[in-house]
Amino acid sequence: MATRERIIEAAEVLFALNGYEGTSMRDITERAEVNVAAVNYHFGSKENLLAVLLDRIISPINEKRLELLAGSDRDDLDSVLTSFLLPDLHALEELRDRNPELPRFVSRMYSENSPLMHRVIGAQFAEVGREFSAAFAQTLPGYDEAEISFRISCVVGLVVYLFAGVQAPGVAPLTTGSTETDLSRLLSVTRSIMTAPVEEVSTV
């Protein structure tokens, strides 16, 4: 295996297990059996390594989103929502098979309000954000751009929570193991989010 790939795979395991802050460059180099110079050569810093790792996970999801959106019916809300949500369900299953802790790690990183994550998320979701904002605007002509953006953010928050895999005592798991069932449940909830009446916000 090439040095760059060994470093990425080592970082993926360690970040998922110990978190980003809890993983040192030494931990990564020892697991990958390389020296620090190799990490600096290929990535420049631990932050850049994280950005590359997240991009490797998220980019295929967004590519699939755009592919499905291109073939969707933009006059049908469920069709657009399916284009957005279905790749997440497939990715969630794949990541769990690869490393059960990986989806939770991705969720934690995307929940962080840090300059690094703003940069990473901005780069990864720029095109997806534009395309889906336009698609929802066509599907929901009665909502302005700001309202649609807010509602998309709510849907994204639900997806991040889904990746976190949080299960409260006595509450059924968020996913059932059936992609068809999970998609149907998510569509029911996100359809309501996207179509709920607009409430007037008081500025007093």
Helices and strands as residue ranges (DSSP letters): H 3-18, H 25-32, H 36-42, H 46-70, H 77-98, H 102-111, H 115-139, H 145-164, H 179-195
